[in-house]
């Protein structure tokens, strides 16, 4: 069973399945987050929807590049969760299946190409508090804990 974060599905609402891939990227005591200006200004872990016919890892690489300008290496799947949300940019209710990965930020290729996104390296201690999506926040906290334990062993 896949854990759900956020509000439960609303009765009488038709949800469209929207799978997505998201990456937690850690480097030198910081996490790479994207700041999305619209529809609601917020910090997020980079990632997004998987296009029809697209596989999980290529979608992850594409989304991270579009939102941060960084290429990634060695993605490892941490898990998945569901969210039932309204997506105003698509004018639809979505059943989002969010696949979360820990990956290595490989190289900055350029600036984000997705309009309204800005890449931000945020210190470990600040990053979880900037993330408003509780599912992303929980995975980020676990990844940071795992990363820090690995550094201390």
N, C-alpha and C positions, 0 to 999 in steps of 0.2 A: 504494500500500500504506500502511496506517495503522500507525504505530509502536505497539508494545506496551511498557508499563512494568509492573514488578512481576513476580510469579510467572507462569510459563506455565500454560495450562489443565491441569487434572488429568485423567488418563486415567480413564474410567468415570464422570465427573461430567457431569450434564446442566446446561448453563448456559442461563439465560433472557436474551435480549437486553434491555438496559436502557440506552437512549440518555439522555444528560443534557446540560445546558447550564450552563456555569460562567463567572463574570465576574471579571476582574482589574480592580479599581477603584482608581485612583491619584489622590491629591489632596495637595498641599502637603507633599511628601516622605514621605507615608505611604500604606499599602495597607490597604484595608478587608477584614478577614478575619472569618470567623464562628468562634466557639468552640462546638463541639458537645459537650455533656456526655456523651451516651450514643450508641451502646453502648460506645464507647471515647472518653474525653475527648481532644479534639484540635482544633487550629486547621485551618481549611480555607479555600480560596477559596470564596465563596458560589456556590451553584447546586445543581442536583439533577436528578432524573428528569423526563423529558418524559412527560406523561400521554397516554394513547391519544387520538388525534384532535387533539392540541395541536401547534402549530407551534413551531419552534425559538426564535424571538425572544420570543413571548409566554411561553413556558416560562421563558426566561432572566429576563425581567422579574418574573414571579411568584415564582420561586425566590429571587432576590436580595431582593425585598421581604419574603418570609416569613422569611428567615434574618437579615436585617440591618435591616429597616425603611426602607431607602433605595430611591428610584426611580432609574432609570438612563437615560442618553441616549447616543446615537451608538455603539451596539455595533458593533465590527469583529471579524470572525472571525479568530483567530490560527492555528487549526488544530484537530486532533483527535488523540486517542490512545485505545488500548484498555487495559482492566484486567480481569483475571479474578479475581473476589473472592467471598467469602461475605459476604452482607449479613444479619447476625443480626436486624436490625429487621424484615426481611421473610421470614426463614427460607428464604433461597434463594441459590443460586449464580448469579452474574450475569456476563455478558459486557458490561461497561460500555463504551459508546462515548461518550467525553467530548469534547464540543465546547467549545472555550475561546475566550472573547471578551475583548477589551479594551474597556471602556466607561467613560463619564464618570459619576461619582456626581452625580446631579442635585439631589436634595432628600431630606432625612430626613423621612419621613412619620410615623413613630412607632417604637415598639419592635418587635423581631422578633416575629412571630406564631407561628413554629414553636417548639414546646416544646423547651426545653433548648438554644436557640441564643442567643448573645450577640454583638453587633457590636463589633468592636475595630479602631481605627485604629492600625496598627503601623508604626513607622519602617522605611524601605526596608531598612536594614542588618540588621534583626532578622527581617523577614517570611519570607525564604526558609528560614531555619533552623527556623522554627516549623512549616512545612508538612512533614508526614511522607510524603504521597503524592508519589512521585518524579516522576510525570508532571506534576502540578500545579506542583511545585517548578521543573521545567525550564521550563515555560511562563512562570511568574512571573519567573524570572531573565532570560529573553529579553525579556519585556515591560518590566522595569525597565531593562535595558540600552538598549533602544530608546527608552524615555521619557527617560532621562538623556542620551543622545546628541542627541535632539531639542532638549532644553533648552540644550545646550552649542553648538548650531550657530548 
